[in-house]
Amino acid sequence: MSAPRLLRAPAVQALLCQLAAFPLTLLAVFLLARAGASPTYFIVALAQGLFAAALTAWRRLARWWLAIGFLFPLALLGASQFAIPPWLFLAIFLFMLVLYWSTFRTQVPYYPSGKAAWDAVAEHLPQDRPVSFIDIGSGLGGLVLDLASRRNDIRAAGIELAPLPWLASWLRAKLTNSRAAFLRGDYERLDFAHYDAVFAYLSPAAMTALWRKAKKEMRPGSMLMSYEFAINDSTPTLSVYLPNTGRTLYIWHF
């Protein structure tokens, strides 16, 4: 990853905001001390969090980064109050790394879709012919396994970049003798022309690039399905609101 692209990554910008907040916090503590106050560690952590959140908002990062920027110093303070062994921090870090392997680069965290979405996807797939289906960012594989069990004429596959969710989905398919296939890799390297239906539950940050790829590669008669996140550059052919979830399944026909 080139340096300019690395600096544009939201995680890096959030880290830079946290670092930039530190001298502001020092200045605030200095001014409080000059005024005769004796700020506690909690007040210092609170000031650091507020400055970091303000800088994050100034950079117009996603709202969850504001919460992370604000809570991070307070979480560090809280952790310092307990005798937590260093190996536990390492274990948690390694677990989160294999779970959210690609989030830093793709800006796509793990979103489970749920049974209501699976039912809606199955209902709107072509019913009169075999279907080649791929779930990009398939997570634990629930949707793919469900579709493979519903119809014998669906060739259902999922692709996942994070190692732990991919391994879990692969094992689930093996243990249940499912016809579902799970690939580990980046969906950007797939050719969408090989599929009749592509399903995505990604994030707003990924939708523009997904649409460019779909327009370039998807064949006439195929369909792109996105759960919850619309594409600003294109009006969907169909929008299916799922009242029990409050979310929408967007469908584009090519």
Residue pairs with C-beta under 8 A, 6 or more apart in sequence:
1 9
1 105
6 12
7 13
7 16
9 104
9 105
9 107
10 61
10 62
10 65
10 107
10 205
11 104
13 56
13 59
13 61
13 65
14 56
14 61
14 65
14 68
14 69
17 52
17 55
17 56
17 59
17 61
17 69
18 48
18 52
18 69
18 72
18 73
20 55
21 48
21 51
21 52
21 54
21 55
21 69
22 48
24 47
24 51
25 44
25 47
25 48
25 51
28 47
28 51
29 39
29 44
29 47
32 39
32 43
33 39
39 47
41 77
42 74
42 77
44 73
45 73
45 74
45 76
45 77
46 73
46 74
48 73
49 69
49 70
49 71
49 72
49 73
49 74
50 70
52 69
52 70
52 72
52 73
53 66
53 67
53 69
53 70
55 69
56 65
56 66
56 69
57 66
62 204
62 205
95 164
98 162
98 163
98 164
99 110
99 162
99 164
99 165
100 109
100 110
100 162
101 161
101 162
101 163
101 164
102 108
102 161
102 162
102 186
103 109
103 110
103 162
106 161
106 202
106 206
107 203
107 205
107 206
108 137
108 202
108 203
108 205
108 206
109 203
110 139
110 162
110 165
111 139
111 201
111 202
111 203
111 228
112 139
112 140
112 142
113 139
113 142
113 143
113 201
113 227
114 142
114 245
115 146
116 242
116 244
116 245
117 143
117 201
117 227
117 242
117 245
117 247
117 249
118 142
118 143
118 146
118 147
120 240
120 242
120 249
121 143
121 147
121 199
121 225
121 249
122 146
122 147
122 150
122 151
124 223
124 225
124 238
124 240
124 249
124 251
125 131
125 133
125 147
125 154
125 197
125 223
126 196
126 197
129 153
130 153
130 154
130 155
131 151
131 153
131 154
131 155
131 196
131 197
132 155
132 157
132 194
132 195
132 196
132 197
133 144
133 147
133 154
133 155
133 156
133 157
133 195
133 196
133 197
133 198
133 199
134 157
134 158
134 159
134 187
134 190
134 192
134 194
134 195
134 197
134 198
134 199
135 141
135 143
135 144
135 156
135 157
135 158
135 159
135 199
135 200
135 201
136 158
136 159
136 187
136 190
136 198
136 199
136 200
136 202
136 210
137 159
137 160
137 161
137 187
137 200
137 201
137 202
138 144
138 158
138 159
138 160
138 165
138 166
138 169
138 182
139 158
139 160
139 165
139 169
140 165
140 168
140 169
140 172
141 158
141 160
141 165
141 168
141 169
141 170
141 172
141 173
141 180
141 182
143 158
143 199
144 156
144 157
144 158
144 169
144 180
144 181
144 182
145 156
145 169
145 172
145 173
145 176
145 178
145 180
147 154
147 156
147 180
148 154
148 156
148 178
148 179
148 180
149 178
152 179
155 179
155 181
156 179
156 180
156 181
157 180
157 181
157 182
157 183
158 169
158 180
158 181
158 182
158 183
159 182
159 183
159 184
159 185
159 186
159 187
159 190
160 166
160 169
160 182
160 183
160 184
161 184
161 185
161 186
161 187
163 184
166 182
166 183
166 184
169 180
169 182
170 182
170 184
172 178
173 180
173 181
173 182
188 209
188 213
191 217
192 198
192 213
192 214
192 217
192 218
192 222
193 217
193 218
193 219
195 218
195 222
196 221
196 222
196 223
197 222
197 223
197 224
197 225
198 214
198 218
198 222
198 223
198 224
198 225
199 225
199 226
199 227
200 206
200 210
200 224
200 225
200 226
200 227
200 229
201 226
201 227
201 228
201 229
202 210
202 226
202 229
203 229
204 229
206 229
207 226
207 229
207 230
207 231
207 232
208 231
208 232
208 233
210 224
210 226
210 231
211 231
211 233
211 234
214 224
214 252
214 254
218 224
218 254
219 254
220 254
221 254
222 253
222 254
223 251
223 252
223 253
223 254
224 251
224 252
224 254
225 249
225 250
225 251
225 252
226 236
226 249
226 250
227 247
227 248
227 249
227 250
228 247
228 248
229 250
230 236
230 248
230 250
231 250
231 252
234 252
236 250
236 251
236 252
237 251
237 252
237 253
238 250
238 251
238 253
239 248
239 249
239 250
239 251
240 248
240 249
240 250
240 251
241 247
241 248
242 248
242 249
